[in-house]
């Protein structure tokens, strides 16, 4: 009974409280107007909602409610309320600005441009605020000339000049026109130097101009009078740009305390964790951002980068593809997505992403990836052109030097790479990347001791430099220190169990020691975490070395999940070809050729398979391959054999002689040259070549045929 009575009392209190709202509608409206004037927008909403329960058709109440919704960050509700107000007879002219602001806030700038009069009409009728709003909508739509015209007209109104100049400054900043942004900032600062909006633009512009100290001062000056989220986030960015991680972390904690609902604190914690190499924490914090703002590109970028660094390529690709769909012009998104495509072997995808980018200091890393992609696609001239473009940035620019040096290493021009790197290190002595590459060049020039010294010194300063550890492992292996290398890698894996790269490296070491079962087990673990083509190939190679006849199934299963991995598909085609499975090999090569029509290796091998099958397409393919790779002995051998079989010995013999001269260690090419000499009526030359081939005792596919040919001479 007590509970019932208490419930009744509570209900009675509730009813009485509710009844108190049934006051005079005019009084409620007056109270709402006062609350709105006092910037107490939430109270205004409560009063108006109570009024509209009694008088749902009051247009003026719906209109004021729309303005209150807009002031409290609910543009969708504001748009609905202002539409209702106009429908109930409220003046469309009076409601125009509120409706336009709501449309812009819900992401419909095109509707704003269509809804508002032209800039000329607004200027003629002295509607300065509408001109500003129109300019904002045009800028969102990247109608730069129209936006400039609207903002400039708005600047003609004395009370709007500062706001218009700031809008013009921000527009120029968004287009990376820093000089134009600086001009408008000066105008605004000349009229209102203490205006916080001026200080905000000054801070943002300083960051864009790589002046973090100036940016820090600008944002700090705002926060001395009032702590606001926008200035705080700018300050944190400036601190991070200065490398002051400790101060940035402290400011992030302060931001989280003052604004517990903001996701900015989680985002900056993710940035700081990523910078420290703590990718698990970076993912944890960035996930909180993603849950709240799934279309926030910087958050998606961190998720992608952190997963990529941990070896989770497919997961990284999902986040980065989403970021690319939202902001396809973002250089960093393109670069990270290109790294994903590089790992899964999608060469054409890398070229598609990076080819349109300009050549400047900001695009060094993308140009490196682009050059390497060109090389993998067989487009050597394009790769060389990229290297030539980037040489203008050496040796002062460490990144450019690294690009050109890596391309020199790819071309086996180790001396040039060493010279470039030594010159660049005089300008950039603290560059880890240059030191690593120098070690690589020295190692390639067989100066193993100097390479080891470079890498060991690098690891003293940067113990987590994985590539340097890989280099040292290679150097130590060359000296036969297998046990030490294996032990070192296992210790590292206990500390970084999720590091797929280290696991693959351990598999490589075990494989070089002949511990094939252990190597395969390690590769299997790595592939389960990150199913890339590189690891699939390593698994296949170990299985093949162990005599596993089903090794090709490893490649087949990988291609079922990654059908565009053409590196693996080409290898599978070669496996089928070596096994004598002509039709299956042709099918795999043709799939690769469909995506890479100018790949000499694929064209050459297809030509030989078609020749073996009696297919007339063989000659055209071999001729195209030779045109693309005129110095390739293997291609010359293929076309020579095809011409010889067609009875064109006069065309075949020069090719086969050239091929044998370039590849005297290749018995198959020697056998082809012997056949040509016999066909040309020069058996004595064939006898000499066959004697060399057979006396070596080296096995090759045509050895029995060569023995029979030699016996008949």
C-alpha positions as CSV (number, residue, x, y, z in Angstrom):
1,X,0.0,0.0,0.0
2,X,2.9,2.4,0.8
3,X,4.3,1.8,-2.7
4,X,1.0,2.4,-4.3
5,X,0.5,5.6,-2.4
6,X,4.0,6.8,-3.3
7,X,3.4,6.0,-6.9
8,X,0.2,7.9,-6.8
9,X,1.9,10.9,-5.3
10,X,4.6,10.7,-7.9
11,X,1.9,10.5,-10.6
12,X,0.1,13.5,-9.1
13,X,3.3,15.5,-9.0
14,X,3.9,14.6,-12.7
15,X,0.4,15.6,-13.7
16,X,0.6,18.9,-11.9
17,X,4.0,19.6,-13.5
18,X,2.6,18.8,-16.9
19,X,-0.4,21.0,-16.3
20,X,1.8,23.9,-15.5
21,X,2.7,24.1,-19.2
22,X,-0.8,24.8,-20.2
23,X,-0.2,28.4,-19.8
24,X,-1.2,31.2,-22.0
25,X,0.4,30.5,-25.5
26,X,1.4,34.1,-25.9
27,X,3.2,34.0,-22.6
28,X,5.0,30.8,-23.6
29,X,6.0,32.4,-26.9
30,X,7.3,35.5,-25.1
31,X,9.3,33.3,-22.8
32,X,10.7,31.4,-25.8
33,X,11.7,34.7,-27.5
34,X,13.4,35.9,-24.4
35,X,15.3,32.6,-24.0
36,X,16.4,32.7,-27.6
37,X,17.6,36.3,-27.2
38,X,19.6,35.2,-24.1
39,X,21.2,32.4,-26.2
40,X,19.4,29.8,-24.0
41,X,18.3,27.9,-27.1
42,X,17.5,24.6,-25.4
43,X,15.0,26.4,-23.0
44,X,13.5,28.1,-26.1
45,X,13.0,24.8,-27.7
46,X,11.2,23.4,-24.6
47,X,8.9,26.4,-24.4
48,X,8.1,26.3,-28.1
49,X,7.4,22.5,-28.0
50,X,5.0,23.0,-25.1
51,X,3.3,25.9,-27.0
52,X,3.0,23.7,-30.2
53,X,1.3,21.0,-28.2
54,X,-1.5,23.5,-27.6
55,X,-1.3,25.4,-30.9
56,X,0.3,23.1,-33.5
57,X,-0.5,25.5,-36.4
58,X,1.3,28.5,-35.1
59,X,3.7,29.3,-37.9
60,X,5.7,31.8,-35.9
61,X,6.4,29.2,-33.2
62,X,7.6,26.7,-35.8
63,X,9.9,29.3,-37.3
64,X,11.4,30.2,-34.0
65,X,11.8,26.5,-33.2
66,X,13.7,26.1,-36.5
67,X,16.1,28.8,-35.5
68,X,16.5,27.2,-32.0
69,X,17.2,23.8,-33.6
70,X,19.8,25.4,-35.9
71,X,21.5,27.1,-32.9
72,X,21.7,23.8,-31.0
73,X,23.3,21.8,-33.9
74,X,20.1,20.0,-35.2
75,X,19.9,21.2,-38.8
76,X,17.7,18.4,-40.0
77,X,15.1,19.2,-37.4
78,X,15.5,22.9,-38.3
79,X,14.8,22.2,-41.9
80,X,11.7,20.3,-41.1
81,X,10.4,23.1,-38.7
82,X,11.1,25.9,-41.2
83,X,9.4,24.0,-44.0
84,X,6.3,23.5,-41.7
85,X,6.3,27.2,-40.8
86,X,6.2,28.3,-44.4
87,X,3.6,25.7,-45.2
88,X,1.5,27.2,-42.4
89,X,1.7,30.7,-44.0
90,X,4.9,32.1,-42.5
91,X,6.7,34.6,-44.8
92,X,9.0,32.7,-47.2
93,X,11.1,35.8,-47.6
94,X,11.6,36.1,-43.8
95,X,12.3,32.3,-43.5
96,X,14.7,32.3,-46.5
97,X,18.0,32.7,-44.5
98,X,17.1,30.1,-41.9
99,X,16.1,27.6,-44.5
100,X,19.3,28.2,-46.5
101,X,21.5,27.8,-43.4
102,X,19.7,24.5,-42.6
103,X,20.2,23.3,-46.1
104,X,23.9,24.1,-46.0
105,X,24.3,22.4,-42.6
106,X,22.7,19.2,-43.8
107,X,25.0,19.0,-46.8
108,X,22.9,20.4,-49.6
109,X,24.9,23.3,-51.0
110,X,23.4,22.8,-54.4
111,X,20.0,23.4,-53.0
112,X,21.2,26.6,-51.4
113,X,22.5,27.9,-54.7
114,X,19.3,27.0,-56.4
115,X,17.2,28.4,-53.6
116,X,18.8,31.8,-53.1
117,X,18.7,34.7,-55.6
118,X,21.8,35.4,-57.7
119,X,24.7,37.3,-56.2
120,X,23.9,40.3,-58.4
121,X,20.3,40.4,-57.1
122,X,21.4,40.0,-53.5
123,X,23.9,42.8,-53.8
124,X,21.4,45.0,-55.5
125,X,18.9,44.4,-52.6
126,X,21.6,44.9,-49.9
127,X,21.4,41.3,-48.6
128,X,24.9,40.9,-47.3
129,X,24.4,37.9,-45.1
130,X,22.7,36.1,-47.9
131,X,25.7,36.8,-50.1
132,X,28.0,35.2,-47.5
133,X,25.8,32.2,-47.3
134,X,25.7,31.9,-51.1
135,X,29.5,32.1,-51.1
136,X,29.7,29.3,-48.6
137,X,27.5,27.1,-50.7
138,X,29.4,27.9,-53.9
139,X,32.7,27.2,-52.2
140,X,31.4,23.8,-51.0
141,X,30.6,23.0,-54.6
142,X,34.1,24.2,-55.7
143,X,32.6,27.0,-57.8
144,X,35.6,29.1,-57.0
145,X,34.9,32.1,-59.3
146,X,31.3,32.3,-58.2
147,X,32.2,32.0,-54.5
148,X,34.9,34.7,-54.9
149,X,32.4,37.0,-56.5
150,X,29.8,36.4,-53.7
151,X,32.3,36.9,-50.9
152,X,33.8,40.0,-52.5
153,X,30.3,41.5,-52.8
154,X,29.6,40.7,-49.1
155,X,32.9,42.4,-48.1
156,X,31.4,45.6,-49.4
157,X,29.1,45.6,-46.4
158,X,31.0,47.2,-43.5
159,X,29.7,44.9,-40.8
160,X,30.5,41.8,-42.9
161,X,33.9,42.7,-44.3
162,X,36.0,40.7,-41.8
163,X,33.8,37.6,-42.1
164,X,33.9,37.8,-45.9
165,X,37.7,38.2,-46.0
166,X,38.2,35.3,-43.7
167,X,35.9,33.2,-45.9
168,X,38.0,34.2,-48.9
169,X,41.2,33.4,-46.9
170,X,39.9,29.9,-46.0
171,X,38.8,29.2,-49.5
172,X,42.3,30.0,-50.8
173,X,43.8,27.9,-48.0
174,X,41.7,25.0,-49.0
175,X,43.1,25.3,-52.6
176,X,46.7,25.5,-51.2
177,X,47.0,29.1,-52.5
178,X,48.9,30.2,-49.4
179,X,49.8,33.6,-50.8
180,X,46.2,34.4,-51.6
181,X,45.1,33.2,-48.1
182,X,47.8,35.4,-46.5
183,X,46.5,38.5,-48.4
184,X,42.9,38.1,-47.1
185,X,44.2,37.3,-43.6
186,X,46.1,40.6,-43.6
187,X,42.9,42.5,-44.6
188,X,40.9,40.9,-41.8
189,X,43.7,41.4,-39.2
190,X,44.0,45.0,-40.2
191,X,40.3,45.6,-39.3
192,X,39.9,43.2,-36.4
193,X,43.3,42.0,-35.1
194,X,41.9,40.6,-31.8
195,X,39.1,38.7,-33.5
196,X,39.4,35.0,-32.6
197,X,38.4,34.0,-36.1
198,X,41.4,35.9,-37.4
199,X,43.7,34.1,-35.0
200,X,42.2,30.8,-36.0
201,X,43.0,31.4,-39.7
202,X,46.4,32.7,-38.8
203,X,47.1,29.5,-36.9
204,X,45.8,27.3,-39.7
205,X,47.8,29.2,-42.3
206,X,51.0,28.9,-40.2
207,X,50.5,25.1,-40.1
208,X,50.0,25.0,-43.8
209,X,53.2,27.0,-44.3
210,X,55.1,24.7,-41.9
211,X,55.5,27.2,-39.2
212,X,54.3,25.3,-36.2
213,X,55.8,27.7,-33.7
214,X,53.8,30.6,-35.1
215,X,50.7,28.4,-35.2
216,X,51.2,27.5,-31.6
217,X,51.3,31.1,-30.6
218,X,48.1,32.0,-32.6
219,X,46.1,29.1,-31.1
220,X,47.5,29.8,-27.6
221,X,46.4,33.4,-27.7
222,X,42.8,32.3,-28.2
223,X,42.9,29.8,-25.4
224,X,44.2,32.4,-22.9
225,X,40.7,34.1,-22.9
226,X,38.4,31.1,-23.6
227,X,39.1,27.4,-23.9
228,X,37.4,26.3,-27.1
229,X,37.6,23.1,-29.0
230,X,38.6,24.5,-32.4
231,X,41.6,26.4,-31.1
232,X,42.6,23.5,-28.8
233,X,42.7,21.1,-31.7
234,X,44.8,23.5,-33.7
235,X,47.2,23.9,-30.8
236,X,47.6,20.1,-30.6
237,X,48.4,19.9,-34.3
238,X,51.0,22.6,-33.9
239,X,52.6,20.8,-31.0
240,X,52.7,17.5,-33.0
241,X,54.2,19.4,-35.9
242,X,57.0,20.6,-33.6
243,X,57.5,17.1,-32.3
244,X,56.5,18.1,-28.8
245,X,54.6,14.8,-28.1
246,X,54.6,15.3,-24.3
247,X,52.9,18.7,-24.5
248,X,50.5,17.4,-27.2
249,X,49.5,14.5,-24.9
250,X,48.9,16.9,-22.0
251,X,46.7,19.1,-24.2
252,X,44.7,16.1,-25.5
253,X,43.9,15.1,-21.9
254,X,42.8,18.7,-21.2
255,X,40.6,18.7,-24.4
256,X,39.0,15.4,-23.3
257,X,38.3,16.8,-19.8
258,X,36.7,20.0,-21.1
259,X,34.8,18.4,-24.0
260,X,34.2,14.7,-23.0
261,X,31.8,14.2,-26.0
262,X,34.3,15.2,-28.7
263,X,36.0,12.5,-30.8
264,X,39.0,14.8,-31.4
265,X,40.7,13.7,-28.3
266,X,40.5,10.0,-29.5
267,X,41.7,11.0,-32.9
268,X,44.8,12.8,-31.5
269,X,45.5,9.9,-29.2
270,X,45.5,7.7,-32.3
271,X,47.9,10.1,-34.0
272,X,50.3,10.1,-31.1
273,X,50.2,6.3,-30.7
274,X,50.9,5.8,-34.4
275,X,53.8,8.3,-34.2
276,X,55.2,6.2,-31.4
277,X,54.8,3.0,-33.3
278,X,52.1,1.7,-30.9
279,X,49.8,0.6,-33.7
280,X,47.5,-1.4,-31.4
281,X,46.7,1.7,-29.3
282,X,46.4,3.7,-32.5
283,X,43.7,1.3,-33.8
284,X,41.9,1.3,-30.5
285,X,41.6,5.1,-30.4
286,X,40.9,5.5,-34.1
287,X,38.1,2.8,-33.8
288,X,36.3,5.2,-31.4
289,X,36.5,7.9,-34.0
290,X,35.3,5.5,-36.7
291,X,32.3,4.5,-34.6
292,X,31.2,8.1,-34.2
293,X,32.3,9.5,-37.6
294,X,32.7,6.6,-40.1
295,X,33.3,9.1,-43.0
296,X,36.2,11.0,-41.2
297,X,39.0,10.6,-43.7
298,X,42.0,11.3,-41.3
299,X,40.5,8.6,-38.9
300,X,40.1,6.2,-41.8
301,X,43.7,6.9,-42.8
302,X,45.1,6.1,-39.4
303,X,43.1,2.8,-39.3
304,X,44.5,1.9,-42.7
305,X,48.1,2.8,-41.9
306,X,48.1,1.2,-38.5
307,X,46.6,-2.1,-39.8
308,X,49.1,-2.0,-42.7
309,X,52.0,-1.5,-40.4
310,X,50.9,-4.6,-38.4
311,X,50.7,-6.6,-41.6
312,X,46.9,-6.8,-41.9
313,X,46.8,-5.8,-45.6
314,X,43.3,-6.7,-46.5
315,X,41.8,-4.9,-43.4
316,X,43.9,-1.8,-44.2
317,X,42.7,-1.9,-47.8
318,X,39.0,-1.8,-46.7
319,X,39.6,1.4,-44.6
320,X,41.7,3.1,-47.2
321,X,39.4,2.2,-50.1
322,X,36.6,3.9,-48.1
323,X,38.8,7.0,-47.5
324,X,39.6,7.1,-51.3
325,X,35.9,7.0,-52.2
326,X,35.3,10.0,-49.9
327,X,38.4,12.0,-50.8
328,X,40.0,10.7,-54.1
329,X,42.3,13.8,-54.2
330,X,44.0,13.1,-50.9
331,X,47.7,12.5,-51.5
332,X,48.2,10.5,-48.3
333,X,45.2,8.3,-48.9
334,X,46.4,7.5,-52.5
335,X,49.9,6.7,-51.2
336,X,48.7,4.3,-48.4
337,X,46.2,2.6,-50.7
338,X,49.0,2.2,-53.3
339,X,51.1,0.5,-50.6
340,X,48.2,-1.9,-50.0
341,X,48.0,-2.6,-53.8
342,X,51.8,-3.1,-53.9
343,X,51.6,-5.8,-51.2
344,X,48.9,-7.7,-53.0
345,X,50.6,-7.4,-56.4
346,X,48.0,-5.1,-58.1
347,X,50.6,-3.2,-60.2
348,X,48.0,-1.5,-62.5
349,X,46.1,-0.3,-59.5
350,X,49.3,1.4,-58.2
351,X,49.8,3.1,-61.5
352,X,46.1,4.2,-61.7
353,X,46.4,5.8,-58.3
354,X,49.8,7.5,-58.6
355,X,50.3,8.4,-62.2
356,X,48.2,11.6,-62.1
357,X,50.1,13.1,-59.2
358,X,52.5,16.1,-59.8
359,X,56.2,15.9,-59.3
360,X,57.0,17.9,-56.2
361,X,58.6,17.5,-52.8
362,X,55.2,16.3,-51.4
363,X,55.0,13.5,-53.9
364,X,58.4,11.9,-53.5
365,X,57.1,8.6,-51.9
366,X,54.3,8.2,-54.4
367,X,56.7,8.7,-57.3
368,X,59.0,6.0,-55.9
369,X,56.1,3.5,-55.7
370,X,55.0,4.6,-59.2
371,X,58.5,4.0,-60.6
372,X,58.7,0.5,-59.0
373,X,55.2,-0.2,-60.4
374,X,56.3,0.8,-63.9
375,X,59.3,-1.6,-63.6
376,X,57.1,-4.5,-62.4
377,X,54.8,-3.8,-65.3
378,X,57.7,-3.9,-67.7
379,X,57.4,-0.2,-68.5
380,X,61.1,0.6,-68.1
381,X,61.1,3.8,-70.0
382,X,58.4,5.2,-67.8
383,X,60.3,4.2,-64.6
384,X,63.5,5.8,-65.9
385,X,61.5,9.0,-66.7
386,X,60.2,9.2,-63.1
387,X,63.8,8.8,-61.8
388,X,65.0,11.6,-64.0
389,X,62.3,13.9,-62.7
390,X,63.3,13.2,-59.1
391,X,67.0,13.7,-59.6
392,X,66.5,17.5,-59.4
393,X,65.6,17.0,-55.7
394,X,69.0,15.4,-54.9
395,X,71.1,15.5,-52.8
396,X,69.5,18.1,-50.5
397,X,66.2,16.3,-50.3
398,X,66.7,13.0,-48.5
399,X,63.5,11.5,-49.8
400,X,64.3,12.3,-53.5
401,X,67.8,10.9,-53.1
402,X,66.3,7.7,-51.6
403,X,64.0,7.3,-54.6
404,X,66.7,7.8,-57.2
405,X,69.1,5.6,-55.2
406,X,66.5,2.8,-54.9
407,X,65.9,3.0,-58.6
408,X,69.7,2.8,-59.2
409,X,69.7,-0.3,-57.0
410,X,66.9,-1.8,-59.0
411,X,68.9,-1.2,-62.1
412,X,72.0,-2.8,-60.4
413,X,73.9,0.5,-60.7
414,X,75.3,0.1,-57.2
415,X,78.2,2.5,-57.7
416,X,75.8,5.4,-58.6
417,X,73.6,4.5,-55.7
418,X,76.5,4.6,-53.2
419,X,77.7,8.0,-54.6
420,X,74.3,9.5,-54.4
421,X,73.7,8.3,-50.8
422,X,77.1,9.4,-49.5
423,X,76.6,12.9,-50.9
424,X,73.1,13.1,-49.4
425,X,74.3,11.9,-46.0
426,X,76.6,14.9,-45.8
427,X,73.4,17.1,-46.2
428,X,71.2,14.8,-44.1
429,X,73.4,12.9,-41.6
430,X,70.5,11.8,-39.4
431,X,68.4,10.2,-42.2
432,X,67.8,6.5,-41.2
433,X,66.5,5.8,-44.7
434,X,69.7,7.0,-46.4
435,X,71.9,5.0,-44.0
436,X,69.9,1.9,-44.6
437,X,70.1,2.3,-48.4
438,X,73.8,3.0,-48.2
439,X,74.3,-0.3,-46.4
440,X,72.2,-1.9,-49.1
441,X,74.4,-0.4,-51.9
442,X,77.6,-1.4,-50.0
443,X,76.3,-5.0,-49.6
444,X,75.4,-5.2,-53.3
445,X,79.0,-4.1,-54.1
446,X,80.2,-7.0,-51.9
447,X,81.6,-4.7,-49.3
448,X,80.0,-6.7,-46.6
449,X,81.9,-5.4,-43.6
450,X,81.1,-1.8,-44.5
451,X,77.4,-2.7,-45.0
452,X,77.3,-4.4,-41.6
453,X,78.9,-1.4,-39.9
454,X,76.3,1.0,-41.5
455,X,73.4,-1.2,-40.4
456,X,74.7,-1.9,-36.9
457,X,75.2,1.9,-36.4
458,X,71.7,2.5,-37.6
459,X,70.2,0.0,-35.1
460,X,72.0,1.7,-32.2
461,X,69.9,4.8,-32.9
462,X,66.8,3.0,-34.2
463,X,66.6,-0.5,-32.8
464,X,63.2,-1.1,-34.3
465,X,64.4,-0.5,-37.9
466,X,63.1,-3.7,-39.4
467,X,64.7,-3.3,-42.8
468,X,68.2,-2.8,-41.3
469,X,67.7,-6.0,-39.3
470,X,66.7,-7.7,-42.5
471,X,69.9,-6.4,-44.1
472,X,72.0,-7.6,-41.2
473,X,70.4,-11.0,-41.4
474,X,71.4,-11.2,-45.1
475,X,74.9,-10.1,-44.3
476,X,75.2,-12.5,-41.3
477,X,73.8,-15.3,-43.3
478,X,76.5,-14.7,-45.9
479,X,79.0,-15.2,-43.2
480,X,77.2,-18.4,-42.1
481,X,75.9,-17.1,-38.8
482,X,72.5,-18.9,-39.2
483,X,71.9,-19.9,-35.6
484,X,72.5,-16.4,-34.2
485,X,70.1,-14.9,-36.8
486,X,67.4,-17.4,-35.9
487,X,67.7,-16.8,-32.2
488,X,67.6,-13.1,-32.7
489,X,64.4,-13.3,-34.8
490,X,62.7,-15.5,-32.3
491,X,63.4,-13.0,-29.5
492,X,61.9,-10.2,-31.6
493,X,58.8,-12.2,-32.3
494,X,58.2,-12.8,-28.6
495,X,58.0,-9.0,-28.3
496,X,56.1,-8.4,-31.5
497,X,54.1,-11.5,-32.1
498,X,51.8,-9.7,-34.6
499,X,54.6,-8.5,-36.9
500,X,54.1,-10.5,-40.0
501,X,57.3,-9.1,-41.6
502,X,59.4,-10.6,-38.8
503,X,57.7,-13.9,-39.1
504,X,58.4,-14.0,-42.9
505,X,62.0,-13.2,-42.2
506,X,62.3,-16.1,-39.7
507,X,60.8,-18.4,-42.4
508,X,63.5,-17.1,-44.8
509,X,66.2,-17.9,-42.3
510,X,64.9,-21.4,-41.5
511,X,64.6,-22.0,-45.2
512,X,68.2,-21.0,-45.9
513,X,69.3,-23.4,-43.1
514,X,67.4,-26.2,-44.9
515,X,64.8,-26.5,-42.1
516,X,62.0,-26.7,-44.6
517,X,59.2,-28.1,-42.3
518,X,59.9,-25.4,-39.7
519,X,60.0,-22.7,-42.5
520,X,56.7,-23.9,-43.9
521,X,55.0,-23.8,-40.5
522,X,56.3,-20.2,-40.0
523,X,55.1,-19.1,-43.5
524,X,51.7,-20.7,-42.8
525,X,51.4,-18.6,-39.6
526,X,52.3,-15.5,-41.5
527,X,49.9,-16.2,-44.4
528,X,47.1,-16.8,-42.0
529,X,47.7,-13.3,-40.6
530,X,48.3,-11.6,-43.9
531,X,47.6,-13.6,-47.1
532,X,49.8,-11.8,-49.6
533,X,51.2,-13.1,-52.9
534,X,54.8,-12.8,-51.5
535,X,54.1,-15.2,-48.7
536,X,52.1,-17.6,-51.0
537,X,55.2,-17.8,-53.3
538,X,57.5,-18.5,-50.4
539,X,55.2,-21.3,-49.2
540,X,55.2,-22.8,-52.7
541,X,59.0,-22.6,-53.0
542,X,59.5,-24.4,-49.7
543,X,56.9,-27.1,-50.6
544,X,58.6,-27.5,-54.0
545,X,62.1,-27.8,-52.4
546,X,60.7,-30.5,-50.0
547,X,59.4,-32.5,-53.0
548,X,55.7,-31.9,-52.4
549,X,54.0,-32.7,-55.6
550,X,50.9,-30.7,-54.6
551,X,52.9,-27.5,-54.1
552,X,51.0,-25.8,-57.0
553,X,47.8,-26.0,-55.0
554,X,49.2,-23.3,-52.7
555,X,49.3,-20.9,-55.6
556,X,45.9,-22.0,-56.9
557,X,44.2,-21.4,-53.5
558,X,45.8,-18.0,-53.2
559,X,44.5,-17.0,-56.6
560,X,41.0,-18.1,-55.7
561,X,41.0,-15.3,-53.1
562,X,43.2,-12.8,-55.0
563,X,42.5,-13.3,-58.7
564,X,44.3,-10.1,-59.8
565,X,47.6,-11.1,-58.2
566,X,49.5,-11.4,-61.5
567,X,52.9,-12.1,-60.0
568,X,51.5,-15.3,-58.5
569,X,49.5,-16.1,-61.6
570,X,52.6,-15.8,-63.8
571,X,54.5,-18.1,-61.5
572,X,51.6,-20.7,-61.6
573,X,51.7,-20.5,-65.4
574,X,55.4,-21.2,-65.3
575,X,54.8,-24.2,-63.0
576,X,52.2,-25.6,-65.4
577,X,54.5,-25.0,-68.3
578,X,57.4,-26.8,-66.6
579,X,55.0,-29.7,-65.8
580,X,53.9,-29.9,-69.5
581,X,50.4,-28.8,-68.8
582,X,50.2,-26.6,-71.9
583,X,46.5,-25.7,-72.0
584,X,46.4,-24.8,-68.3
585,X,49.6,-22.7,-68.6
586,X,48.2,-20.9,-71.7
587,X,45.0,-20.0,-69.8
588,X,47.0,-18.5,-66.9
589,X,49.3,-16.5,-69.1
590,X,46.3,-15.2,-71.1
591,X,44.7,-13.9,-67.9
592,X,47.8,-12.0,-67.1
593,X,48.2,-10.7,-70.7
594,X,44.6,-9.3,-70.6
595,X,45.8,-7.0,-67.8
596,X,49.4,-6.5,-69.0
597,X,49.4,-6.8,-72.8
598,X,53.1,-5.5,-73.0
599,X,54.8,-7.9,-70.6
600,X,57.7,-9.5,-72.5
601,X,58.0,-12.6,-70.3
602,X,54.4,-13.4,-70.6
603,X,54.4,-12.8,-74.4
604,X,57.5,-14.9,-74.8
605,X,56.3,-17.9,-72.8
606,X,52.9,-17.8,-74.5
607,X,54.5,-17.7,-77.9
608,X,56.5,-20.8,-77.1
609,X,53.4,-22.6,-75.8
610,X,51.4,-21.7,-78.9
611,X,54.3,-22.8,-81.0
612,X,54.3,-26.2,-79.3
613,X,50.6,-26.4,-79.9
614,X,50.8,-25.5,-83.6
615,X,49.0,-22.3,-83.0
616,X,49.7,-19.6,-85.7
617,X,49.6,-16.8,-83.0
618,X,53.0,-17.8,-81.8
619,X,55.1,-15.8,-84.3
620,X,53.2,-12.5,-83.8
621,X,53.5,-12.8,-80.0
622,X,57.2,-13.6,-80.2
623,X,57.8,-10.7,-82.5
624,X,56.0,-8.3,-80.2
625,X,58.0,-9.6,-77.2
626,X,61.3,-9.0,-79.1
627,X,60.2,-5.5,-80.0
628,X,59.5,-4.8,-76.3
629,X,62.7,-6.6,-75.1
630,X,65.2,-6.5,-78.0
631,X,68.2,-7.5,-75.8
632,X,66.5,-10.5,-74.2
633,X,68.4,-13.8,-75.2
634,X,65.4,-15.8,-74.1
635,X,63.0,-13.9,-76.4
636,X,65.5,-14.1,-79.3
637,X,65.7,-17.9,-78.7
638,X,61.9,-18.3,-78.9
639,X,61.5,-16.3,-82.1
640,X,64.5,-17.9,-83.6
641,X,63.1,-21.4,-83.0
642,X,59.7,-20.3,-84.4
643,X,61.3,-18.9,-87.6
644,X,63.5,-22.0,-88.0
645,X,60.4,-24.3,-87.7
646,X,58.8,-22.1,-90.4
647,X,61.7,-22.6,-92.7
648,X,63.2,-19.1,-92.4
649,X,66.7,-20.2,-91.3
650,X,68.2,-17.0,-92.7
651,X,66.2,-15.0,-90.2
652,X,66.5,-17.5,-87.3
653,X,70.2,-18.1,-87.3
654,X,71.3,-14.5,-86.5
655,X,68.9,-14.4,-83.6
656,X,70.0,-17.7,-82.1
657,X,73.7,-16.9,-82.6
658,X,73.1,-13.6,-80.6
659,X,71.1,-15.5,-77.9
660,X,73.9,-18.1,-77.5
661,X,76.6,-15.4,-77.3
662,X,74.7,-13.6,-74.6
663,X,73.7,-16.8,-72.6
664,X,76.5,-19.4,-73.0
665,X,75.5,-20.8,-69.6
666,X,72.0,-21.7,-70.9
667,X,72.1,-25.2,-72.4
668,X,68.6,-24.8,-74.0
669,X,69.7,-21.8,-76.0
670,X,72.8,-23.7,-77.0
671,X,70.7,-26.6,-78.2
672,X,68.6,-24.2,-80.3
673,X,71.8,-22.7,-81.8
674,X,73.1,-26.2,-82.7
675,X,69.8,-27.0,-84.5
676,X,70.1,-23.7,-86.5
677,X,73.7,-24.4,-87.5
678,X,72.8,-27.8,-88.7
679,X,69.8,-26.4,-90.6
680,X,72.1,-23.8,-92.1
681,X,74.6,-26.4,-93.2
682,X,77.3,-25.7,-90.6
683,X,77.5,-28.9,-88.6
684,X,81.0,-28.2,-87.4
685,X,79.8,-25.3,-85.3
686,X,76.9,-27.4,-84.0
687,X,79.4,-30.1,-83.0
688,X,81.4,-27.6,-80.9
689,X,78.4,-26.3,-79.1
690,X,76.9,-29.7,-78.4
691,X,80.3,-30.9,-77.1
692,X,80.4,-28.0,-74.6
693,X,76.8,-28.7,-73.5
694,X,77.2,-32.4,-73.0
695,X,80.7,-32.4,-71.4
696,X,79.4,-30.1,-68.6
697,X,77.2,-32.9,-67.3
698,X,74.5,-30.2,-66.5
699,X,70.9,-31.5,-66.8
700,X,68.5,-29.6,-69.1
701,X,65.1,-30.5,-70.7
702,X,66.5,-31.2,-74.2
703,X,69.6,-33.1,-73.1
704,X,68.5,-36.5,-74.6
705,X,67.7,-34.8,-77.9
706,X,71.1,-33.0,-77.8
707,X,72.9,-36.4,-77.2
708,X,71.1,-37.9,-80.1
709,X,71.9,-34.9,-82.3
710,X,75.6,-35.1,-81.3
711,X,75.7,-38.8,-82.0
712,X,74.4,-38.3,-85.5
713,X,77.1,-35.7,-86.5
